[in-house]
Amino acid sequence: MIGASAPPATRCSWPARGFTLVEVLVALAIVAVTLGAGFKAAGALTDNAERLADVSAAQWCADNQLTELKLAKQFPGVGDSDFACEQLGRAYRGTLVVRPTPNPNFRRVDANIADDAGHPVLTLSTVLPRY
């Protein structure tokens, strides 16, 4: 037949509705990977915030000890001494390490701070003059 239109395309007996199982599983896998990465990032932020609080408090302890030495206006003797400090409700243990320098009019003083479990947190150094 000339001029007759072609028959309509064959259609599926089921109408296309929703997603296939494979599409749903792929979407769930993407969501799971994204959530895992988000939880890992949140954990890292929490750890970093806790570390920053520890280091800040340890620095206050070290600053206090070194300032006390400066205010004493006495030339420190060579040797090690221990001290304890509490900041922000946490206990810290410290060691002041006094060493000679090439110039006998100066001493190098290191304040080593550790947490209550003994893990090193911070070392702060200064040079003190003979008064």
Contacts in CASP RR format, 6 or more apart in sequence:
PFRMAT RR
TARGET T0000
AUTHOR 0000-0000-0000
METHOD contacts of the structure
MODEL  1
MIGASAPPATRCSWPARGFTLVEVLVALAIVAVTLGAGFKAAGALTDNAE
RLADVSAAQWCADNQLTELKLAKQFPGVGDSDFACEQLGRAYRGTLVVRP
TPNPNFRRVDANIADDAGHPVLTLSTVLPRY
19 27 0 8 1.000
53 88 0 8 1.000
54 90 0 8 1.000
54 115 0 8 1.000
54 121 0 8 1.000
55 121 0 8 1.000
55 122 0 8 1.000
57 87 0 8 1.000
57 88 0 8 1.000
57 90 0 8 1.000
57 92 0 8 1.000
58 87 0 8 1.000
58 92 0 8 1.000
58 113 0 8 1.000
58 115 0 8 1.000
58 121 0 8 1.000
58 122 0 8 1.000
59 113 0 8 1.000
59 122 0 8 1.000
59 124 0 8 1.000
60 85 0 8 1.000
60 87 0 8 1.000
61 85 0 8 1.000
61 87 0 8 1.000
61 92 0 8 1.000
61 94 0 8 1.000
61 111 0 8 1.000
61 113 0 8 1.000
62 94 0 8 1.000
62 111 0 8 1.000
62 113 0 8 1.000
62 122 0 8 1.000
62 123 0 8 1.000
62 124 0 8 1.000
63 124 0 8 1.000
64 85 0 8 1.000
65 83 0 8 1.000
65 85 0 8 1.000
65 94 0 8 1.000
65 96 0 8 1.000
65 111 0 8 1.000
66 109 0 8 1.000
66 111 0 8 1.000
66 124 0 8 1.000
66 126 0 8 1.000
69 76 0 8 1.000
69 96 0 8 1.000
69 109 0 8 1.000
69 128 0 8 1.000
70 126 0 8 1.000
70 128 0 8 1.000
73 131 0 8 1.000
74 131 0 8 1.000
75 107 0 8 1.000
75 128 0 8 1.000
75 130 0 8 1.000
75 131 0 8 1.000
76 98 0 8 1.000
76 107 0 8 1.000
76 109 0 8 1.000
76 128 0 8 1.000
77 98 0 8 1.000
77 107 0 8 1.000
78 98 0 8 1.000
78 99 0 8 1.000
78 100 0 8 1.000
78 107 0 8 1.000
79 97 0 8 1.000
79 98 0 8 1.000
79 99 0 8 1.000
80 95 0 8 1.000
80 96 0 8 1.000
80 97 0 8 1.000
80 98 0 8 1.000
81 95 0 8 1.000
81 96 0 8 1.000
81 98 0 8 1.000
82 93 0 8 1.000
82 94 0 8 1.000
82 95 0 8 1.000
82 96 0 8 1.000
83 93 0 8 1.000
83 94 0 8 1.000
83 95 0 8 1.000
83 96 0 8 1.000
84 91 0 8 1.000
84 92 0 8 1.000
84 93 0 8 1.000
84 94 0 8 1.000
85 91 0 8 1.000
85 92 0 8 1.000
85 93 0 8 1.000
85 94 0 8 1.000
85 113 0 8 1.000
86 92 0 8 1.000
90 115 0 8 1.000
90 116 0 8 1.000
91 115 0 8 1.000
91 116 0 8 1.000
92 113 0 8 1.000
92 114 0 8 1.000
92 115 0 8 1.000
92 116 0 8 1.000
92 121 0 8 1.000
93 113 0 8 1.000
93 114 0 8 1.000
93 115 0 8 1.000
93 116 0 8 1.000
93 118 0 8 1.000
94 111 0 8 1.000
94 112 0 8 1.000
94 113 0 8 1.000
94 114 0 8 1.000
95 111 0 8 1.000
95 112 0 8 1.000
96 109 0 8 1.000
96 110 0 8 1.000
96 111 0 8 1.000
96 112 0 8 1.000
97 109 0 8 1.000
97 110 0 8 1.000
97 111 0 8 1.000
97 112 0 8 1.000
98 107 0 8 1.000
98 108 0 8 1.000
98 109 0 8 1.000
99 107 0 8 1.000
99 108 0 8 1.000
99 109 0 8 1.000
99 110 0 8 1.000
100 107 0 8 1.000
100 108 0 8 1.000
101 107 0 8 1.000
101 108 0 8 1.000
101 127 0 8 1.000
104 130 0 8 1.000
105 129 0 8 1.000
105 130 0 8 1.000
106 127 0 8 1.000
106 128 0 8 1.000
106 129 0 8 1.000
106 130 0 8 1.000
107 127 0 8 1.000
107 128 0 8 1.000
108 125 0 8 1.000
108 126 0 8 1.000
108 127 0 8 1.000
109 125 0 8 1.000
109 126 0 8 1.000
109 127 0 8 1.000
109 128 0 8 1.000
110 123 0 8 1.000
110 124 0 8 1.000
110 125 0 8 1.000
111 123 0 8 1.000
111 124 0 8 1.000
111 125 0 8 1.000
112 120 0 8 1.000
112 122 0 8 1.000
112 123 0 8 1.000
113 120 0 8 1.000
113 121 0 8 1.000
113 122 0 8 1.000
113 123 0 8 1.000
113 124 0 8 1.000
114 120 0 8 1.000
114 121 0 8 1.000
115 121 0 8 1.000
END
